[in-house]
């Protein structure tokens, strides 16, 4: 699903360039549930942004579903994000003036589906994450955990190959965070969607079926767990 080879990412500064990733190589298969962890500055968010086609590497290769992402144009990268990737952010990133249903529906409208298709799929996605009956609520009328569920529904409604989650439990209390992790792990097992997290939350690491630890832009540990 995801093949990364010799990935380097540098950020220019007034002095010497800061190297966030240092020749990283990693493969993630279909249906994996992976946590990329490490301390602040280890490169985990940079790596997630590169996998998500939100940024471009200085050198090295990234392939998504055997397509070489490195070197794609901005238009091609936008197409990959729109059609193949789902995103869940720690700050939810919901549009405050749109209802839960409208936030989820927007992801489908960008794919050019009919109004009826959009409505049916958006309502089904919200029901799947436990929000049936709350479709018409604005984000400000939902709890943090409910907003994150809307974000997960929005990410999954397109049936993406990969969902990328950047610190998805950071703004949630531990009980709500665990509920969100259980939900995502269940969705991983029932839909076969690949999940990749960046985190420094031990609870997220414990729920992962595979733990990849980064330090100074390099992998220092890669462990697969049982079911």
Steps between C-alpha positions, in 0.01 A plus 500: 500500500768751607862462392759753618863484400796718610268789593669829586323821600693820568363837606709802398610742771725804504785275605532127435190320370303303760473134398169364635529158329834332432474231234196323647377173344165345594231274351140488624271228367125498431275490810775587749431706815827681557617754756798719411627630831784700639585814694439851371736567209546132414344546154169317548271784386735578210477136392120501523480820295719348229295177487187718483632701205474818709873566453777385267825326587847638441606162361396135506185324382145449622262260324131476587330193354800462267464858370817709532393812690842664500519747213124530445355843417286690754190407299593131504571509875162667561333221305672234714390678820143538377452144374730270698570653841298589809626736770422526873660792687540572870305827459219322305513762218122509458334796330313672787209636291420158350307224676653160570326364190617790283861464621501132400308562176754760384766231455269317258384810314862558400486161323206611285239257631126567469318671787315180588818291505669759719215508752466121526873439544553791742213387725629142494851616595368698798291203613807277475689720749205514741354841410159401362254770603766773526533570128359856528718612792763769440852415626465752783204301634699174510749375760866457409454126461196549278689750284782250458243237397372740233860543383541120481174468303622771263830315453333163437203605286714502183608138563867606499785253477674668796388714794772719650440618857723770651483485882127407487461475879698811597198719580292226664484371856633147549157330507383671180839442338472128569149493350633665184788251477263204545279644226790542256640157573157344445467689170845377399394141566156521338580716194863405439602865486867564581549738797825688566531718813761746616501523878688536826199362694582165663136391475510540120826303489343222709200472262720480190556165335838629386719758674766696312721720719686798355789696641684780321330417171589130498324177598647357822238230566236319290279249681199301384253381762243223506127556437 
